[in-house]
Amino acid sequence: MKVGHVMNMKRTLAASLVFALASTAAFAADMPPPAAAPPPVYKTAPPPGPIWTGCYLDGGVGYGLWNIDHNFETSPGLASLSSTTTNGGRGWLGRVGGGCDYQFPLSFINNWNAVIGVFGDYDFAGISGTFDDPANGIGGTMNQNSAWYVGGRAGLLVSPNLLTYVDGGYTEASFGQANLTAVSATPAVPLSLGGHTYPGWFLGGGTEYAFTWLPIPGLFWRTEYRYSYYESADIPYFVTATGAPNGFGQHLQPQVQTVTTSLIWRFSWTGW
């Protein structure tokens, strides 16, 4: 084969290769861009929604302490006949109640949410202590039998699952009849102080935790401290055997502290 023919063949192959590459590039330029890859799938769940919005029922147990400041007085007349004495009681209680909360973001604090709500509670109590009347040498047992509360609360979510809050409102506590007998060698006619329900106010605070990782939605756990201050009352003595008043009585003013832990079921939640 002549040298000229070989050179012509090489030129023809080179030209064909250049034409093929140019055609491929033009075809690729005319094709639409490839579809975007789908976003990665993460194993962690998205942050929960406003799980604190809704109404709930609660039930729990706790421990209570009461103190009563009191003094001996005439009845009627209410003239004080002794200095003030303080007695106290201790014991367990059960609490049931319910309420409604609303969760909302705080516009002036980034990434913070607040919760406000209203509630009512009732305590079945057996908080018992000794009541002494040193002026008459008599004493006995006094019991707080129950209490109820109605009020509001406000708090901040320190995490999506954990609420810290303060609360307050109106309360009434019922103390049962105290039957008193002589506590010294001096004989005394057994006397009693009638039961009484004391109105007052309370302040408290605590934490509440949402069990969002449980398969059953709506479960929360609450731990709370409350201090209650009640109005004073003038309670007359009466002879235990006959019920007749004896002309004297006690001026009493109670205070109660409780610590409780409760399980909450929030039955109209959102964001689950």
FIPA-225484 format. One record per residue (C-alpha): residue in three letters; x, y, z. Coordinates in steps of 0.25 Angstrom, whole numbers. Each point is the difference from the previous one (the first is absolute). Layout:
residues N
PT rest  east north    up
PT  Ala     X     Y     Z
...
This chain:
residues 272
PT rest  east north    up
PT  Met     0     0     0
PT  Lys     5    14    -4
PT  Val     4     9    11
PT  Gly   -10    10    -5
PT  His   -11    -9     1
PT  Val     4    -3    15
PT  Met     0    15     3
PT  Asn   -14     2    -6
PT  Met    -6   -11     8
PT  Lys     6     6    13
PT  Arg    -6    13    -3
PT  Thr   -13    -6    -3
PT  Leu     0    -8    13
PT  Ala     4    13     8
PT  Ala   -11     8    -7
PT  Ser   -11   -11     3
PT  Leu     5     0    15
PT  Val    -1    15     1
PT  Phe   -14     0    -6
PT  Ala    -5   -11     9
PT  Leu     5     7    13
PT  Ala    -7    13    -5
PT  Ser   -13    -7    -2
PT  Thr     0    -7    13
PT  Ala     3    14     7
PT  Ala   -11     6    -7
PT  Phe   -10   -11     3
PT  Ala     4     1    15
PT  Ala    -2    15     0
PT  Asp   -14    -2    -5
PT  Met    -4   -10    10
PT  Pro    -8     5    13
PT  Pro     8     0    13
PT  Pro     0   -12     9
PT  Ala   -11    -1    11
PT  Ala     5     5    14
PT  Ala     3   -11    10
PT  Pro   -11    -2    10
PT  Pro     3     6    14
PT  Pro     7   -10    10
PT  Val    -9    -7    10
PT  Tyr     4     2    14
PT  Lys    -3   -11    11
PT  Thr    -4    11    10
PT  Ala   -14     5     1
PT  Pro    -3    15    -2
PT  Pro    -2     9    12
PT  Pro   -13    -2     7
PT  Gly   -12    10    -2
PT  Pro    -7     8    11
PT  Ile    -2   -12     8
PT  Trp    -4     8    13
PT  Thr   -12     6    -7
PT  Gly   -12    -7     5
PT  Cys    -8    -5    12
PT  Tyr     4   -11    10
PT  Leu    -4    -8    12
PT  Asp    10    -3    11
PT  Gly     2    -9    13
PT  Gly    11    -1    10
PT  Val     5    -1    14
PT  Gly     8     8     9
PT  Tyr     4     5    14
PT  Gly    -6    11     8
PT  Leu     4     9    12
PT  Trp    -9     9     7
PT  Asn     3    10    12
PT  Ile   -11     7     8
PT  Asp     3    13     8
PT  His   -11     1    11
PT  Asn    -3     7    13
PT  Phe   -11    -2    11
PT  Glu   -11    10     0
PT  Thr   -14     3     5
PT  Ser   -12    -4    -8
PT  Pro    -8     8    -3
PT  Gly     8    13     2
PT  Leu    13    -5    -6
PT  Ala     9     5    10
PT  Ser    14    -6     0
PT  Leu     3    -7    13
PT  Ser    14    -6    -4
PT  Ser    12     1    -9
PT  Thr     1    -6   -13
PT  Thr     4   -15    -1
PT  Thr     3    -8   -13
PT  Asn    -3   -14    -3
PT  Gly     2    -8   -12
PT  Gly    -4   -13    -8
PT  Arg     7    -9   -10
PT  Gly    -6   -10    -9
PT  Trp    -3    -6   -14
PT  Leu   -10     5   -10
PT  Gly    -6    -4   -14
PT  Arg    -3    10   -11
PT  Val    -9     0   -12
PT  Gly    -3    11    -9
PT  Gly    -1     6   -14
PT  Gly     3    12    -9
PT  Cys     3     6   -13
PT  Asp    13     6    -6
PT  Tyr     4     8   -12
PT  Gln    14     0    -6
PT  Phe     5    12    -8
PT  Pro    14     5    -5
PT  Leu     6    13     7
PT  Ser     2    10   -11
PT  Phe    10     7     8
PT  Ile     9   -12     3
PT  Asn     4    -9   -11
PT  Asn    -2   -14     1
PT  Trp    -8     1    13
PT  Asn   -14    -5     2
PT  Ala    -9     4    12
PT  Val   -12    -8     6
PT  Ile   -12     6     7
PT  Gly   -12    -7     6
PT  Val   -11    -2    10
PT  Phe    -3   -11     9
PT  Gly    -7    -6    12
PT  Asp     5   -10    11
PT  Tyr    -6    -8    11
PT  Asp     8    -6    12
PT  Phe    -4   -12     8
PT  Ala     8     2    12
PT  Gly     4    -7    13
PT  Ile     9    10     6
PT  Ser     0    -1    15
PT  Gly     7     7    11
PT  Thr    -1     3    15
PT  Phe    -8    12     5
PT  Asp     3     5    14
PT  Asp    -7    11     8
PT  Pro    11     3    11
PT  Ala   -10    10     6
PT  Asn    -9   -11     4
PT  Gly     9   -12     1
PT  Ile    -8    -7   -11
PT  Gly     4    -6   -14
PT  Gly    -3   -10   -10
PT  Thr     1    -3   -15
PT  Met    -4     9   -12
PT  Asn    -1    -4   -14
PT  Gln     0     6   -13
PT  Asn   -10    -8    -8
PT  Ser     0     7   -14
PT  Ala     3    12    -8
PT  Trp    -4     5   -14
PT  Tyr     7    10    -9
PT  Val    -4     8   -13
PT  Gly    10     9    -7
PT  Gly     9     3   -11
PT  Arg    15    -3    -4
PT  Ala    10     5   -10
PT  Gly    13    -6    -4
PT  Leu    12    -1   -10
PT  Leu     4   -12    -8
PT  Val    15    -2     3
PT  Ser    -1   -11   -11
PT  Pro   -11    -5    -8
PT  Asn    -3   -11    10
PT  Leu     2     8    13
PT  Leu    -8    11     6
PT  Thr     3     8    13
PT  Tyr   -11     8     5
PT  Val    -6     8    12
PT  Asp   -15     0     4
PT  Gly    -9     6    10
PT  Gly   -15     3     3
PT  Tyr   -11    -3    11
PT  Thr     0   -11     9
PT  Glu    -9    -6    12
PT  Ala     5   -10    10
PT  Ser    -9    -8     9
PT  Phe     4    -4    14
PT  Gly    -8   -10     8
PT  Gln    -5     1    15
PT  Ala    11    -1    10
PT  Asn    -4    -7    13
PT  Leu     9     4    12
PT  Thr     3    -6    13
PT  Ala     8     4    12
PT  Val    15    -1    -3
PT  Ser     5     2    15
PT  Ala    -4    -5    14
PT  Thr   -11    11     1
PT  Pro   -14    -6    -3
PT  Ala    -7     6   -11
PT  Val   -13    -1    -7
PT  Pro     2    -6   -14
PT  Leu    -2    11   -10
PT  Ser     0     1   -15
PT  Leu     2    10   -12
PT  Gly    -9    -1   -11
PT  Gly     5    -3   -14
PT  His     2    12   -10
PT  Thr     3     3   -14
PT  Tyr    10    11    -2
PT  Pro     0     9   -13
PT  Gly    14     5    -5
PT  Trp    10     1   -11
PT  Phe    11    -8    -5
PT  Leu    13     1    -8
PT  Gly     8   -11    -6
PT  Gly     9    -5   -11
PT  Gly     6   -12    -6
PT  Thr     4    -7   -13
PT  Glu    -7    -9   -10
PT  Tyr     6   -10   -10
PT  Ala    -7    -5   -12
PT  Phe     2   -15    -4
PT  Thr     1     2   -15
PT  Trp     8   -12    -2
PT  Leu   -11    -9     6
PT  Pro    -9    -8   -10
PT  Ile   -12     6     7
PT  Pro    -1    15    -2
PT  Gly    -5    10    10
PT  Leu     7    -4    12
PT  Phe     8    10     9
PT  Trp     6    -1    14
PT  Arg    -1    12     9
PT  Thr     7     3    14
PT  Glu    -4    13     8
PT  Tyr     1     7    13
PT  Arg   -11     9     5
PT  Tyr    -1     9    12
PT  Ser   -14     4     5
PT  Tyr    -4    11     9
PT  Tyr   -14     0     7
PT  Glu    -8    10     7
PT  Ser    -1     0    15
PT  Ala   -13    -5     7
PT  Asp    -6     0    14
PT  Ile    -5   -13     4
PT  Pro    -7    -2    13
PT  Tyr     2   -11    10
PT  Phe   -12   -10     3
PT  Val    -1   -11    10
PT  Thr     2   -13    -7
PT  Ala   -10    -8     7
PT  Thr   -12    11    -1
PT  Gly     4     9   -11
PT  Ala    -2    12     9
PT  Pro     9    12    -2
PT  Asn     9     3    12
PT  Gly     2    15    -3
PT  Phe    14    -1    -6
PT  Gly     7    -3   -13
PT  Gln    12     0    -8
PT  His     5    10   -11
PT  Leu     7    -8   -11
PT  Gln     7     3   -12
PT  Pro     6   -12    -9
PT  Gln    11    -1   -10
PT  Val     2   -12    -9
PT  Gln    11    -5    -9
PT  Thr    -1   -11   -10
PT  Val    10    -8    -9
PT  Thr    -7    -9   -11
PT  Thr     3    -8   -12
PT  Ser   -11    -3   -10
PT  Leu    -2    -7   -13
PT  Ile    -7     8   -11
PT  Trp    -8    -4   -12
PT  Arg    -2    11   -10
PT  Phe   -12    -5    -8
PT  Ser    -1    12   -11
PT  Trp    15     2    -4
PT  Thr     5     4   -13
PT  Gly    12    -2    -8
PT  Trp     1   -16     2
